């Protein structure tokens, strides 16, 4: 029996993906999660052949959730599905052990192809660019905090979502400002927008 976990905070997206995979008859069982925390809990209790993970969700992002799942089970197949055409995101996903990356705008062309590749033991990534991105110098946690600040989340909300103290979040923010020469949240927003990490 092949099992799939769909992770997206929009019910209509999960419903559409479920219908697609039911019609393709690729999985015997399909579970759903509307946030990264629930996805992590389900991944600890089930053996999924594949987890399809959205990036932009309320609270903890799909990238951070994927990292947590892979830390618990490094062999878990995860496919990132996102609306953000970000070379940095692709590089981050590859580095952490994600098996594939598909843009939501390319679902009709690439999603089934990517799923079949991953189930057959291969990876599926779009060609990435090699130009330097200054955000690459951030470590994984700094990268996550950077995206949250850039998207307008308060330090209190970030601390709650990442389950760390306010002081720790503040320290990460200071470190990010120093590494990237940023002064305020507007600078975070502009840089994230420039490299397609958030929507305008």
Secondary structure, DSSP 8 states (H G I E B T S, - for coil): --EEEEE-S-HHHHHHHHHHHHHHT--SEEEEESSHHHHHHHHHHS--SEEEEES--SSS-HHHHHHHHHHH-TT--EEEEES---HHHHHHHHHHT--EEEEGGGIIIIIHHHHHHHHTT--B------S--GGGGS-HHHHHHHHHHHTT--HHHHHHHHT--HHHHHHHHHHHHHHHT--SHHHHHHHHHHTTSS--
